[in-house]
């Protein structure tokens, strides 16, 4: 419930950012640069005089968009290939799982940086890159569940009654493997937010002046001694968002565990 509350609050803040933000997240006055938190600027300002609170609020929109978008891609690719590998087995299973093994063999962050560096950085590119890197784990999870479910009696009975492969997969197998997939996707959104922040931190994610939590942390890393608030508050936002999503994922795991 705590995780659900955090995620709900984060979603509402992201949706209402244009109304909640006290200033322009893209522009600021240099005369207001590096103002500490005060009544005029609740979270202070950055070196360009932009309101940190406004940029944190708008950064929530970007982080959620990347998290949900990249997980949608990972789900679409991973679930489809996992179903094919687990249901048909043999050469399809061997080929797809070896491709997944190769993908998983590379450190995720290095693979993200390598792919993002090969193309022009942008928000859609970040979503696609994170989703493409994340499909392998999802595919292996779905494959493992399919291998268990396809051997159960009700699936064998449906097959004996003449059900087609498409009906077996869509009506009897897929609905019964969704619980762990939903849990993994929820946890994956938090991982995607972290990945986007890492890419933005090294300059391969959202490009200035787009407010991104990772880019904001990077902008303030040389100012930690004189203006720690520039990096502190976006860093806290990342931590709270990922913690909330992980708590929600853990709660869903307990709620959807049929053995409990």
C-alpha positions as CSV (number, residue, x, y, z in Angstrom):
1,X,0.0,0.0,0.0
2,X,2.9,2.4,0.7
3,X,4.3,1.7,-2.8
4,X,0.9,2.2,-4.4
5,X,0.5,5.5,-2.5
6,X,3.9,6.7,-3.7
7,X,3.3,5.6,-7.3
8,X,-0.2,7.2,-7.3
9,X,1.2,10.5,-5.9
10,X,4.0,10.4,-8.5
11,X,1.5,9.9,-11.3
12,X,-0.7,12.7,-10.1
13,X,2.2,15.1,-9.7
14,X,3.4,14.2,-13.2
15,X,0.0,14.8,-14.8
16,X,-0.6,18.0,-12.9
17,X,3.0,19.4,-13.3
18,X,1.9,22.3,-15.6
19,X,-0.4,23.5,-12.8
20,X,1.8,22.7,-9.8
21,X,5.0,24.1,-11.2
22,X,5.6,27.6,-9.7
23,X,7.9,28.7,-12.6
24,X,9.1,27.9,-16.1
25,X,11.1,24.7,-16.1
26,X,12.9,25.6,-19.3
27,X,13.9,29.2,-18.8
28,X,15.3,31.3,-15.9
29,X,17.0,34.6,-15.1
30,X,20.7,34.5,-14.6
31,X,20.3,37.0,-11.9
32,X,18.4,34.3,-9.9
33,X,21.2,31.7,-10.4
34,X,22.0,29.3,-7.5
35,X,19.5,30.8,-5.1
36,X,19.2,28.5,-2.0
37,X,15.7,27.1,-1.0
38,X,13.5,29.9,0.2
39,X,10.0,31.2,0.2
40,X,10.5,32.5,-3.4
41,X,12.1,29.3,-4.6
42,X,11.1,26.3,-2.5
43,X,13.9,24.0,-3.8
44,X,16.2,26.8,-4.9
45,X,17.5,27.5,-8.4
46,X,20.1,26.1,-10.7
47,X,23.1,27.9,-12.4
48,X,20.8,29.2,-15.1
49,X,18.3,30.6,-12.6
50,X,15.7,28.0,-13.4
51,X,13.4,26.9,-10.5
52,X,14.5,23.4,-9.3
53,X,11.0,22.5,-8.1
54,X,9.5,23.1,-11.5
55,X,12.1,21.1,-13.2
56,X,11.7,18.2,-10.7
57,X,7.9,18.2,-11.3
58,X,8.3,18.2,-15.1
59,X,11.1,15.6,-14.8
60,X,8.6,13.2,-13.2
61,X,6.6,13.3,-16.5
62,X,9.7,12.4,-18.5
63,X,10.7,9.6,-16.1
64,X,7.3,8.0,-16.1
65,X,7.0,8.3,-19.8
66,X,10.3,6.6,-20.4
67,X,9.6,3.9,-17.7
68,X,6.2,3.0,-19.1
69,X,7.2,3.3,-22.8
70,X,10.3,1.2,-22.5
71,X,8.5,-1.5,-20.4
72,X,5.7,-1.6,-23.0
73,X,8.4,-2.4,-25.7
74,X,10.1,-4.9,-23.4
75,X,6.8,-6.6,-22.7
76,X,5.6,-6.7,-26.3
77,X,8.9,-8.2,-27.5
78,X,9.7,-10.4,-24.5
79,X,6.2,-11.9,-24.0
80,X,5.8,-12.7,-27.7
81,X,9.3,-14.3,-28.1
82,X,8.9,-16.1,-24.7
83,X,5.6,-17.6,-25.7
84,X,7.1,-18.8,-29.0
85,X,10.1,-20.3,-27.4
86,X,8.2,-22.0,-24.6
87,X,5.3,-23.3,-26.6
88,X,7.1,-24.6,-29.7
89,X,10.4,-25.5,-28.1
90,X,13.1,-27.3,-30.3
91,X,14.9,-25.0,-32.7
92,X,12.8,-21.9,-31.9
93,X,13.5,-22.3,-28.2
94,X,17.2,-22.9,-28.8
95,X,17.6,-19.9,-31.2
96,X,15.7,-17.4,-29.2
97,X,17.2,-18.3,-25.9
98,X,20.7,-18.1,-27.3
99,X,20.0,-14.6,-28.6
100,X,18.6,-13.7,-25.1
101,X,21.8,-15.2,-23.5
102,X,24.0,-13.0,-25.7
103,X,21.9,-9.9,-24.8
104,X,22.1,-10.8,-21.0
105,X,25.9,-11.5,-21.3
106,X,26.6,-7.8,-21.7
107,X,26.4,-5.4,-18.7
108,X,23.1,-3.6,-19.1
109,X,24.5,-0.1,-18.6
110,X,27.4,-0.5,-21.0
111,X,25.0,-2.0,-23.6
112,X,22.6,0.9,-23.1
113,X,25.4,3.5,-23.5
114,X,26.8,1.7,-26.6
115,X,23.4,1.7,-28.4
116,X,22.5,5.2,-27.3
117,X,25.8,6.5,-28.5
118,X,25.3,5.1,-31.9
119,X,22.2,7.2,-32.7
120,X,21.2,10.7,-32.0
121,X,20.0,11.0,-28.4
122,X,16.3,11.7,-27.9
123,X,13.4,10.6,-25.7
124,X,12.0,8.1,-28.2
125,X,15.4,6.6,-28.8
126,X,15.9,6.2,-25.0
127,X,12.6,4.4,-24.7
128,X,13.5,2.0,-27.6
129,X,17.0,1.4,-26.3
130,X,15.9,0.5,-22.8
131,X,13.1,-1.6,-24.1
132,X,15.3,-3.5,-26.5
133,X,17.9,-4.2,-23.8
134,X,15.2,-5.3,-21.3
135,X,13.3,-7.9,-23.5
136,X,15.7,-10.8,-22.8
137,X,14.9,-11.1,-19.1
138,X,11.2,-10.9,-19.8
139,X,11.4,-13.5,-22.5
140,X,13.2,-16.0,-20.3
141,X,10.7,-15.4,-17.5
142,X,7.7,-16.0,-19.9
143,X,9.4,-19.1,-21.4
144,X,9.9,-20.7,-18.0
145,X,6.2,-20.1,-17.1
146,X,5.0,-21.4,-20.4
147,X,7.0,-24.6,-20.1
148,X,5.2,-25.3,-16.8
149,X,1.7,-24.3,-17.9
150,X,1.7,-26.1,-21.3
151,X,2.2,-29.5,-19.5
152,X,-0.8,-29.0,-17.2
153,X,-3.9,-31.2,-17.7
154,X,-6.3,-28.5,-18.8
155,X,-4.0,-27.5,-21.6
156,X,-3.6,-31.1,-22.7
157,X,-7.4,-31.6,-22.6
158,X,-7.9,-28.5,-24.8
159,X,-5.3,-29.8,-27.2
160,X,-7.1,-33.2,-27.3
161,X,-10.4,-31.5,-28.1
162,X,-8.7,-30.0,-31.2
163,X,-7.9,-26.4,-30.0
164,X,-5.6,-24.6,-32.3
165,X,-2.1,-23.4,-31.3
166,X,-3.4,-19.8,-31.3
167,X,-6.3,-20.6,-29.0
168,X,-4.1,-22.6,-26.7
169,X,-1.7,-19.7,-26.3
170,X,-4.3,-16.9,-26.1
171,X,-7.0,-18.5,-24.0
172,X,-5.2,-21.1,-21.9
173,X,-1.5,-20.3,-21.5
174,X,-1.1,-16.5,-21.7
175,X,-3.7,-15.6,-19.0
176,X,-2.0,-18.0,-16.6
177,X,1.5,-16.6,-17.0
178,X,0.6,-12.9,-16.6
179,X,1.0,-12.7,-12.8
180,X,4.8,-12.9,-12.8
181,X,5.0,-10.8,-15.9
182,X,3.0,-8.0,-14.2
183,X,5.3,-8.1,-11.2
184,X,8.4,-8.0,-13.4
185,X,7.0,-5.2,-15.5
186,X,6.3,-3.1,-12.3
187,X,9.8,-3.6,-11.1
188,X,11.1,-3.0,-14.6
189,X,9.6,0.5,-14.6
190,X,11.8,1.4,-11.7
191,X,14.8,0.0,-13.4
192,X,14.0,1.9,-16.6
193,X,13.8,5.2,-14.6
194,X,17.2,4.4,-13.2
195,X,18.5,3.6,-16.7
196,X,17.1,6.8,-18.2
197,X,18.7,8.8,-15.3
198,X,22.1,7.1,-16.0
199,X,21.9,7.9,-19.7
200,X,20.9,11.5,-19.1
201,X,23.7,11.8,-16.6
202,X,26.3,11.0,-19.2
203,X,24.6,13.1,-21.9
204,X,22.9,10.3,-23.9
205,X,19.4,10.7,-22.7
206,X,17.1,13.8,-22.7
207,X,18.9,16.8,-24.2
208,X,19.0,20.3,-22.6
209,X,16.9,22.2,-21.7
210,X,14.5,19.2,-21.3
211,X,14.1,18.6,-17.5
212,X,15.4,15.2,-16.7
213,X,16.3,14.0,-13.2
214,X,19.5,12.4,-14.3
215,X,20.6,15.5,-16.3
216,X,19.8,17.7,-13.3
217,X,22.0,15.6,-11.1
218,X,24.8,15.8,-13.7
219,X,24.4,19.6,-13.9
220,X,24.8,20.0,-10.1
221,X,27.7,17.5,-9.6
222,X,30.3,20.3,-9.8
223,X,28.3,22.5,-7.5
224,X,27.9,20.1,-4.6
225,X,29.9,22.3,-2.2
226,X,28.3,25.6,-3.1
227,X,24.8,24.6,-4.2
228,X,24.0,21.0,-3.2
229,X,20.3,21.4,-3.7
230,X,20.7,21.4,-7.5
231,X,21.6,17.7,-7.4
232,X,20.0,16.7,-4.1
233,X,16.4,17.1,-4.9
234,X,16.3,15.3,-8.3
235,X,18.4,12.6,-6.7
236,X,15.8,12.2,-3.9
237,X,13.1,12.1,-6.6
238,X,14.8,9.2,-8.3
239,X,15.2,7.4,-5.1
240,X,11.6,7.9,-4.0
241,X,10.1,6.9,-7.4
242,X,12.2,3.7,-7.6
243,X,11.5,2.8,-4.0
244,X,7.8,3.2,-4.5
245,X,7.8,1.1,-7.7
246,X,9.8,-1.7,-6.0
247,X,7.5,-1.7,-3.0
248,X,4.5,-1.9,-5.3
249,X,6.1,-4.8,-7.2
250,X,6.8,-6.6,-3.9
251,X,3.2,-6.1,-2.8
252,X,1.9,-7.4,-6.2
253,X,4.1,-10.5,-5.8
254,X,2.5,-11.3,-2.5
255,X,-1.0,-10.5,-3.7
256,X,-0.7,-12.5,-6.9
257,X,1.1,-15.5,-5.3
258,X,-1.5,-18.3,-5.5
259,X,0.5,-20.4,-3.0
260,X,0.1,-17.8,-0.3
